[in-house]
Every structure is written in structure tokens, then in C-alpha cells.
């Protein structure tokens, strides 16, 4: 079960926006969280649970992603329609590549060096709901693929070698094959409003999809068949699957809780209070630590998942 062990004070917000997605480089013990209000990436030490510094100049940063295999750290910069990329040992060499309108979700194919950037788009601009495949080595967009609606989070499946992208409306998960990048390969219909948080259980070949309709689903990753569903405490955002402890964590901003589920049964095991508006989590799989980012008090709550 989760045990609250303390807080990490973070820089005060300079504008509206709070925090968004976070990612952890477990080997280095570094957590990177998009501090959207400050257009910066805050860097934390997950060994000591301390704030280290911030990386500025990321206009409207919304997403953060770490590749444990290659070491890359990526950002989606919604305010400037770009993605950023750097190696942890050389943050000052951060480079940017222009992508689609309002990038958000990120996923990375290590084998082919392809970053998928999923774009929120703008309903007033035709054909702005897209995803881009970015050739990281070449620092260029290799393909732009139209999708049916506003994107949410995305992940890469290293077994099937495809990307899964949540679409808010129509409620779907679209599958992108980087070897056939001209179109959406297939579509998984989701029977609830607003697919949002997304994660993958590689061993058991199942996806976890948390929806604005207040429900979380498991579905077969290869066929899209719905397997189970369970009610949430409210509208969710970020989710993480802990394969070691076999727990699924779901951040619910209102009322401000973390719902913890048994992924085998989707039975809710506990609900822990955070702070109203807390919709972002970071997860260190090596240390089984979960971080919840509290927007009202600009700090991170630290939880240990105990055996």
C-alpha cells in the first residue's frame, strides 16, 4: 500500500497552468516534471527526494518523457508547437524541433529512434488533429498523421512495435505503426467519454485506459477487446502501472485523490487524499516511489509503495 513519506518544495508558479506530465530516469534517480506555469522542467532527485534545479525556456511545456534505454529526455512545448530533447548530462544542449499544433503526449520507439508527438490541435484550424513521428537523430519530422480528434496521452509498445494514442472525442485509442506511417493502422473503440490516462502491462498484453467519464478500463492490447472496467473517484488524468507491486495508480484532480487498483481484478484497494487539482503523477519504478504534484501549494507529495 502507499505510504506518504513527505513533501518536496518546488518553485512558485509564475503564471497559470500548474504542473503537467512527469517522467523518471530511474537509473540516474532523476524526475522531470513539466512546470507549465513556469515554462520550465523541474528536476528532482528521487534518491534524496529533493528539488535540484529547473530547465527554463520551454514555452507552455506540457509533457515530459524519458527513454531509459537511450537516455534521451523529451519535452512537448505546447506554447511554441515544438518538442525538446536533451541528454541528462548535457541539459544546456537542449534542441527543439517544430511539430504540430499544441503538442502534448509523447512516446518513443528506441529501436528506430522515433519520437511520437501527439497534438491537441485547434478546433478552429482544419486538419490540426495530428500526430508527428520525429526522427530524433535527424532532428526532423518524418511523418505527420491525421487522427480523428483531440489527442490525450500516448505510449509505445516494444513488443507489438506500435504506438497507442488516446483520442478524447470520438472516444478511441488509435494504433500507429511506425513502419506504415501514412495512416492510422487500427482503432479501438472506448465505451466512455474522454479517454485520458494510458499505460501498458507488457507481460499480460493489456492496456489501461482512464476516461473523463469516471471509469477505467483494461483491454487486450492486441485486439482492443474490453476486459474489465471500474468506477473512479472522479475525472482522471495521469495513470501509472507498477508491474512489481502490481498496482495501478490513477490521479483524480477533483476531489484530489489517488485511486489505487488491483490490475488483476480492477478492485479499488485504497484512495489517498492529495490536494484539489492534483492531476499529475510521477513514478520511479526502481524505487517504487510515486510523486503527486500539488498545484495549490507548488510542491510534490512523496509516497512509497510498500510490499
C-alpha positions in Angstrom: 0.0 0.0 0.0 1.0 3.6 -0.5 2.6 5.4 2.5 3.0 9.1 2.4 6.6 10.0 3.4 6.9 13.7 2.9 6.9 16.7 0.5 9.3 18.4 -1.9 9.0 22.1 -2.2 9.1 23.4 -5.8 9.4 26.8 -7.3 6.3 29.0 -7.0 4.1 29.4 -10.1 4.9 32.4 -12.2 1.6 32.2 -14.1 -1.4 29.9 -14.5 -1.1 26.3 -15.6 0.3 24.5 -12.6 2.1 21.2 -13.4 1.6 18.7 -16.2 3.2 15.3 -17.1 6.3 13.9 -15.4 8.8 11.2 -16.2 11.6 9.5 -14.3 15.1 8.3 -15.2 15.3 5.6 -12.6 19.0 4.7 -13.2 20.0 8.3 -12.5 17.4 8.9 -9.8 16.1 12.0 -11.7 12.5 13.0 -12.1 11.5 15.6 -14.7 8.1 17.4 -14.3 6.6 19.9 -16.7 6.0 23.0 -14.7 3.7 24.6 -17.2 3.1 27.7 -15.1 6.8 28.5 -15.3 7.5 27.2 -18.9 10.2 25.1 -17.3 11.1 21.5 -16.5 11.7 21.0 -12.8 14.3 18.4 -11.9 14.1 16.3 -8.7 16.4 13.7 -7.1 14.4 10.6 -6.3 17.1 9.1 -4.1 17.0 12.0 -1.6 13.6 13.4 -2.6 14.9 16.9 -3.1 14.5 19.6 -5.7 17.6 20.2 -7.8 17.0 22.9 -10.4 14.8 23.9 -13.3 15.4 24.0 -17.1 13.8 27.2 -18.4 12.8 28.3 -21.9 10.1 25.7 -22.6 7.1 27.7 -23.6 3.9 26.1 -22.2 5.7 22.8 -21.5 3.1 20.1 -21.1 4.8 16.7 -21.5 7.9 15.0 -20.3 9.3 11.7 -21.4 12.4 9.7 -20.5 13.9 6.9 -22.5 15.7 4.6 -20.0 17.4 2.7 -22.9 18.9 5.6 -24.8 19.0 8.2 -22.1 17.0 10.9 -24.0 14.7 13.3 -22.2 11.9 14.8 -24.3 9.5 17.7 -23.7 6.4 18.8 -25.5 6.2 22.6 -25.6 2.6 23.5 -26.2 3.1 27.2 -26.2 5.6 27.1 -29.2 4.5 24.0 -31.1 7.8 22.2 -30.6 9.3 19.2 -28.9 12.6 19.5 -26.9 15.3 16.8 -26.5 18.5 16.6 -24.4 20.7 14.1 -22.6 20.7 14.4 -18.8 24.5 15.1 -18.7 24.2 18.0 -21.1 21.0 19.9 -20.4 22.4 23.1 -21.9 22.5 21.5 -25.3 18.7 21.1 -25.4 17.4 21.2 -29.0 14.0 21.8 -30.4 12.0 20.5 -33.4 8.9 22.2 -34.7 5.9 19.8 -34.8 2.1 20.2 -35.0 -0.3 22.5 -33.1 -0.1 22.3 -29.3 1.9 19.1 -28.7 1.1 17.2 -25.5 1.6 13.4 -25.3 5.0 11.8 -26.1 6.1 8.3 -26.7 9.5 6.9 -28.0 10.5 4.0 -30.2 14.1 3.3 -29.1 14.8 0.8 -31.8 14.1 3.2 -34.7 14.8 6.5 -32.8 11.3 7.8 -33.5 9.5 10.1 -31.1 5.8 10.4 -31.4 4.3 13.8 -30.6 0.6 13.9 -30.1 -1.1 17.2 -30.8 -4.1 18.7 -29.0 -4.8 20.8 -32.1 -7.2 23.7 -32.5 -10.9 23.1 -33.5 -10.8 26.3 -35.4 -8.0 25.2 -37.6 -8.9 22.4 -40.1 -6.9 19.2 -40.0 -4.9 20.2 -36.9 -5.7 17.0 -35.0 -2.5 15.1 -35.8 0.5 13.1 -34.5 4.0 13.5 -35.8 6.8 11.0 -36.0 10.1 12.8 -35.3 13.4 11.3 -36.4 15.5 12.2 -33.3 18.9 11.7 -34.9 17.9 13.8 -37.9 16.0 16.4 -35.8 13.2 16.4 -38.3 9.5 15.4 -38.6 9.5 12.2 -40.7 5.7 11.9 -41.0 2.5 13.8 -39.9 -0.6 11.6 -39.5 -4.1 12.9 -39.2 -6.2 11.5 -36.3 -10.0 11.7 -35.6 -9.9 14.2 -32.8 -8.0 15.8 -29.9 -5.2 13.6 -28.6 -4.5 12.8 -24.9 -1.6 10.6 -23.7 0.3 8.1 -25.8 2.6 5.1 -25.2 4.9 2.8 -27.3 4.5 -1.0 -27.2 8.0 -2.5 -27.7 6.5 -6.0 -28.3 4.0 -5.1 -31.0 6.2 -2.2 -32.1 3.3 0.2 -32.3 2.2 3.5 -30.7 -1.2 3.8 -28.9 -2.8 7.2 -28.8 -5.8 8.2 -26.7 -8.4 10.3 -28.6 -10.8 12.4 -26.5 -13.6 12.6 -29.0 -14.6 10.3 -30.6 -13.5 8.1 -27.6 -10.9 5.8 -29.1 -7.4 4.5 -28.9 -5.7 4.7 -32.3 -2.8 2.5 -33.2 0.1 4.0 -35.2 2.6 1.6 -36.9 5.9 3.5 -37.5 6.6 1.1 -40.3 3.4 2.2 -42.1 3.3 5.8 -41.0 0.9 7.2 -43.6 -2.3 6.5 -41.7 -3.9 5.1 -38.5 -3.4 1.3 -38.6 -6.4 0.4 -36.5 -8.8 1.8 -33.9 -10.0 0.6 -30.5 -13.4 2.0 -29.6 -13.7 3.0 -25.9 -17.2 3.0 -24.4 -16.8 6.0 -22.2 -16.3 9.7 -22.5 -12.8 11.2 -23.0 -10.0 8.6 -22.9 -7.3 10.3 -21.0 -4.6 8.4 -19.0 -3.0 5.4 -20.7 -0.5 2.7 -19.7 0.6 -0.8 -20.7 1.1 -4.1 -18.9 3.6 -5.7 -21.3 3.7 -9.1 -19.6 -0.1 -9.6 -19.8 -0.6 -7.7 -23.0 -3.2 -5.3 -21.7 -3.8 -1.6 -21.8 -5.2 0.5 -19.0 -7.3 3.5 -20.1 -8.8 6.0 -17.7 -11.6 8.1 -19.0 -13.2 11.5 -18.2 -16.4 9.6 -17.8 -15.1 8.4 -14.4 -14.2 4.9 -15.4 -11.0 2.9 -16.0 -10.8 0.0 -18.5 -8.5 -2.8 -19.2 -8.4 -4.0 -22.7 -6.4 -6.5 -24.8 -3.5 -4.6 -26.3 -3.5 -6.7 -29.5 -7.2 -6.8 -30.2 -8.7 -3.8 -28.3 -11.3 -6.1 -26.6 -12.6 -4.6 -23.4 -11.8 -6.9 -20.5 -12.8 -5.1 -17.3 -13.9 -1.7 -16.0 -14.2 0.0 -12.7 -15.6 3.3 -11.4 -13.2 6.1 -10.4 -13.5 8.8 -7.7 -13.9 11.5 -10.4 -12.4 12.7 -13.7 -8.9 11.2 -14.1 -5.7 12.3 -15.8 -2.3 10.6 -15.4 -2.1 6.9 -14.6 0.8 4.5 -14.0 1.1 0.8 -13.7 3.5 -0.7 -11.1 4.5 -4.1 -12.5 6.5 -5.0 -9.4 3.8 -4.3 -6.8 1.0 -5.0 -9.3 -0.8 -1.8 -8.6 -2.5 0.7 -10.9 -2.4 4.4 -9.8 -4.9 6.9 -11.1 -4.7 10.7 -10.4 -8.1 12.3 -9.9 -7.9 16.1 -9.7 -11.3 16.6 -8.2 -11.6 16.0 -5.3 -7.8 15.5 -5.3 -7.0 11.8 -4.7 -5.1 8.9 -6.0 -7.2 5.8 -6.7 -5.1 2.5 -6.3 -6.4 -0.6 -8.1 -5.5 -4.3 -8.3 -4.9 -4.7 -12.0 -6.0 -8.3 -12.0 -9.5 -7.6 -10.8 -9.8 -3.8 -11.1 -10.8 -3.8 -7.4 -10.1 -0.5 -5.8 -7.6 -1.1 -3.0 -7.4 2.4 -1.5 -8.0 6.1 -2.2 -5.4 8.5 -0.8 -6.0 12.3 -0.5 -3.6 14.7 -2.3 -4.9 18.2 -3.0 -7.7 19.6 -5.2 -6.4 20.0 -8.8 -3.7 17.3 -8.4 -3.9 15.5 -11.7 -0.2 14.8 -12.4 1.9 11.9 -11.1 5.5 10.7 -11.5 6.6 7.1 -10.9 10.0 5.8 -10.1 9.7 2.0 -10.9 13.1 1.1 -9.5 12.3 2.6 -6.0 8.5 2.1 -6.1 8.0 5.7 -5.3 5.0 7.8 -6.5 5.0 11.6 -6.7 1.9 13.7 -6.8 2.3 17.3 -7.9 0.2 19.7 -5.8 -0.7 22.9 -7.8 -2.1 25.0 -4.9 1.0 24.6 -2.8 3.6 24.1 -5.6 5.1 21.0 -4.1 5.3 17.3 -4.6 3.9 14.7 -2.2 6.0 11.6 -2.0 4.6 8.1 -1.5 6.3 4.8 -1.1 4.6 1.6 -2.3 5.4 -0.9 0.4 5.3 -4.7 -0.1 
